[in-house]
Amino acid sequence: MLIHEADTLVGARLSHLTKYSNTYSELYPGATQILVRSEASFFWSSQATKTAYLEPAVEALESLGCLIPLSKTTKSALSMQPSPSILVHAFSNGGASQLTTLGEIIASRAIPPSQQLPVTALVLDSCPGDGGAEGTIRAFSSVVRNPFLKGIIKILIRLLYFYVSLQRKIMRSSPQTILDKMKARLNDRHLLPWFDRTTPRLYLYSVEDKLIPYHEIEAHANQAEQAGLPVRMEKFEDSPHVAHAKVYPQRYWTAIQKLWDDASSARSRIVDHS
């Protein structure tokens, strides 16, 4: 199974996202795909709104046997076959934010159908990271067409970053921003109920990314390694934000295939020795 958390902050249209879906269909023709698009408003929506937006994805996972609602948990249910193997692919901060929210929703209402975890892997494309005030403004400006609304957003973003900077410098405190919380959650070994400390992750990023600085992504990858998580990084030199597959298709998809092949082999060894 493939779960795509796709970010429309970079102006991604359905036709653009379909290219990824089509390639996955070619690589893994038997896989079921769940595609979740992210809108700019997701960042400032209430928890209730976020939950309602992701409800179809949770229901799809339940119907496919990947989850059992807590209300239906029984001994017989827990003895079911392991859930399908799961590869999660998140694009940019919008997709990463949805991913962490999805994990929180699932944790509060369902569990995997078996204690035997399936093959899992995580792909993080052009995330996570904080591009600062100007990078954040560029991201939101790419999808907001109304000039008046765009101006208000610019002011609010600059005020937010000014407030955080003031807190850190004058009041000697470090308030956690939405991005800080998201980055911390991404490095939780139980980000999703099927994940554990052996779930490998692949960071796909570029030096020329104008929205998310590459050193931010590398810093997050290093933190993941320090937390004991299996990490691999594919660093591109000149591809734009969330455009690595377009500029370097062979290298991009080879890295993902290698990630999945290694994850499958590693899980097989664990099962053989259990």
FIMI-47116 format. One line per 5 residues: for each residue x, y, z of C-alpha. Coordinates in nm, 3 decimals. Example, Ala and Ser with C-alpha at 12.3 -4.5 7.8 and 13.67 -1.06 7.14 Angstrom:
BEGIN
1.230:-0.450:0.780  1.367:-0.106:0.714
This chain:
BEGIN
0.000:0.000:0.000  0.111:0.353:-0.076  0.002:0.660:0.117  0.080:0.993:-0.052  0.065:1.311:0.156
0.077:1.570:-0.121  0.139:1.940:-0.062  -0.041:2.195:-0.277  0.155:2.481:-0.119  0.393:2.443:-0.409
0.113:2.476:-0.660  0.076:2.103:-0.714  -0.220:2.020:-0.934  -0.387:1.684:-0.961  -0.223:1.627:-1.301
0.118:1.680:-1.138  0.042:1.441:-0.853  -0.090:1.183:-1.097  0.259:1.151:-1.245  0.386:1.018:-0.914
0.086:0.790:-0.877  0.133:0.652:-1.229  0.500:0.576:-1.167  0.415:0.396:-0.844  0.156:0.195:-1.036
0.425:0.089:-1.281  0.670:-0.005:-1.006  0.417:-0.176:-0.779  0.113:-0.266:-0.994  -0.062:-0.457:-0.719
-0.046:-0.179:-0.461  -0.343:0.022:-0.341  -0.275:0.396:-0.327  -0.428:0.656:-0.096  -0.366:1.011:-0.215
-0.424:1.296:0.030  -0.391:1.651:-0.097  -0.294:1.932:0.137  -0.439:2.280:0.115  -0.273:2.592:0.255
-0.559:2.635:0.505  -0.466:2.305:0.672  -0.195:2.479:0.874  -0.432:2.714:1.054  -0.741:2.493:1.065
-0.883:2.370:1.393  -0.814:2.016:1.505  -1.176:1.925:1.436  -1.146:2.051:1.078  -0.819:1.862:1.024
-0.974:1.544:1.160  -1.275:1.576:0.931  -1.048:1.639:0.631  -0.843:1.324:0.698  -1.141:1.108:0.795
-1.171:0.949:0.446  -0.807:0.837:0.465  -0.860:0.676:0.806  -1.176:0.503:0.685  -0.990:0.375:0.378
-0.715:0.229:0.598  -0.976:0.059:0.814  -1.160:-0.087:0.514  -0.833:-0.223:0.374  -0.756:-0.407:0.695
-0.470:-0.182:0.802  -0.647:-0.068:1.118  -0.903:-0.194:1.367  -1.121:0.066:1.545  -1.064:0.055:1.921
-1.438:-0.003:1.967  -1.406:-0.333:1.779  -1.087:-0.460:1.942  -1.119:-0.824:2.046  -0.887:-1.121:2.077
-1.014:-1.256:1.748  -0.957:-0.921:1.579  -0.603:-0.900:1.708  -0.526:-1.243:1.566  -0.602:-1.131:1.213
-0.338:-1.143:0.943  -0.077:-0.861:0.948  -0.184:-0.544:0.773  -0.055:-0.477:0.420  0.297:-0.344:0.372
0.293:0.035:0.378  0.510:0.295:0.205  0.437:0.656:0.301  0.549:0.941:0.073  0.514:1.298:0.206
0.576:1.607:-0.005  0.697:1.932:0.152  0.590:2.071:0.490  0.221:2.054:0.399  0.236:1.680:0.339
0.454:1.628:0.647  0.206:1.823:0.859  -0.080:1.608:0.734  0.122:1.296:0.806  0.181:1.388:1.170
-0.185:1.480:1.213  -0.293:1.151:1.056  -0.071:0.966:1.301  -0.229:1.145:1.597  -0.582:1.071:1.474
-0.510:0.703:1.419  -0.343:0.666:1.759  -0.656:0.795:1.930  -0.906:0.566:1.758  -0.751:0.252:1.606
-0.470:-0.002:1.625  -0.297:-0.234:1.373  -0.470:-0.571:1.322  -0.170:-0.770:1.449  0.130:-0.738:1.675
0.341:-0.857:1.383  0.430:-0.531:1.209  0.431:-0.518:0.828  0.703:-0.388:0.598  0.708:-0.009:0.624
0.913:0.281:0.488  0.891:0.658:0.480  0.986:0.900:0.201  1.022:1.270:0.286  1.041:1.482:-0.029
1.167:1.840:0.024  1.087:1.840:0.396  1.084:1.910:0.680  1.231:2.251:0.742  1.172:2.616:0.813
1.245:2.851:0.527  1.208:3.153:0.753  0.962:3.436:0.696  1.050:3.490:0.331  1.046:3.121:0.244
0.709:3.077:0.413  0.573:3.381:0.230  0.690:3.241:-0.104  0.519:2.910:-0.027  0.182:3.062:0.057
0.202:3.324:-0.217  0.225:3.049:-0.478  -0.135:2.943:-0.411  -0.307:3.261:-0.290  -0.432:3.461:-0.590
-0.614:3.745:-0.419  -0.367:4.040:-0.389  -0.538:4.178:-0.078  -0.538:3.841:0.099  -0.180:3.782:-0.011
-0.078:4.111:0.150  -0.248:4.021:0.478  -0.076:3.681:0.482  0.264:3.844:0.433  0.205:4.077:0.726
0.083:3.799:0.954  0.376:3.572:0.870  0.631:3.846:0.936  0.460:3.933:1.265  0.466:3.568:1.369
0.836:3.529:1.299  0.910:3.859:1.471  0.720:3.741:1.780  0.906:3.410:1.793  1.240:3.588:1.747
1.153:3.831:2.025  1.065:3.548:2.260  1.393:3.373:2.194  1.622:3.676:2.216  1.469:3.897:2.484
1.265:3.663:2.701  1.522:3.383:2.668  1.259:3.124:2.590  1.210:2.905:2.288  0.839:2.869:2.210
0.761:2.577:1.985  0.614:2.678:1.652  0.386:2.459:1.441  0.688:2.356:1.236  0.891:2.274:1.547
0.616:2.043:1.673  0.582:1.882:1.331  0.956:1.814:1.304  0.966:1.661:1.651  0.668:1.438:1.576
0.825:1.316:1.251  1.113:1.174:1.452  0.883:0.971:1.675  0.956:0.603:1.603  0.582:0.541:1.637
0.482:0.819:1.398  0.228:0.577:1.252  0.106:0.263:1.433  0.286:0.034:1.186  0.620:0.211:1.233
0.893:0.117:1.478  1.264:0.184:1.527  1.347:-0.032:1.222  1.131:0.165:0.975  1.374:0.321:0.726
1.330:0.672:0.590  1.459:0.848:0.283  1.513:1.224:0.258  1.498:1.361:-0.098  1.613:1.723:-0.111
1.812:1.982:-0.306  2.069:2.252:-0.247  1.874:2.482:-0.481  1.543:2.450:-0.297  1.419:2.808:-0.251
1.149:2.721:0.002  1.315:2.474:0.241  1.692:2.520:0.303  1.878:2.195:0.250  2.069:2.231:0.578
1.736:2.228:0.766  1.650:1.892:0.616  1.997:1.756:0.689  1.968:1.872:1.049  1.641:1.685:1.087
1.793:1.373:0.930  2.082:1.392:1.177  1.837:1.419:1.467  1.655:1.112:1.336  1.983:0.919:1.329
2.062:1.028:1.683  1.721:0.894:1.784  1.823:0.556:1.645  1.613:0.566:1.327  1.748:0.421:0.998
1.818:0.718:0.771  1.934:0.761:0.415  1.962:1.085:0.220  1.956:1.163:-0.151  2.092:1.512:-0.206
2.035:1.681:-0.543  2.228:1.987:-0.650  2.001:2.193:-0.873  1.644:2.065:-0.872  1.367:2.301:-0.747
1.135:2.237:-0.454  0.944:1.908:-0.501  1.080:1.873:-0.854  1.359:1.620:-0.803  1.163:1.345:-0.977
1.119:1.570:-1.280  1.484:1.671:-1.308  1.640:1.339:-1.202  1.372:1.070:-1.256  1.607:0.771:-1.272
1.801:0.865:-0.962  1.486:0.963:-0.773  1.292:0.644:-0.832  1.596:0.419:-0.794  1.648:0.562:-0.445
1.286:0.486:-0.352  1.302:0.133:-0.494  1.624:0.066:-0.302  1.461:0.193:0.017  1.165:-0.038:-0.026
1.372:-0.341:-0.127  1.596:-0.300:0.176  1.297:-0.251:0.407  1.139:-0.571:0.276  1.461:-0.767:0.320
1.515:-0.636:0.672  1.161:-0.724:0.782  1.198:-1.074:0.637  1.512:-1.130:0.845  1.331:-1.013:1.159
1.043:-1.252:1.095  1.281:-1.542:1.023  1.457:-1.490:1.357  1.143:-1.439:1.561
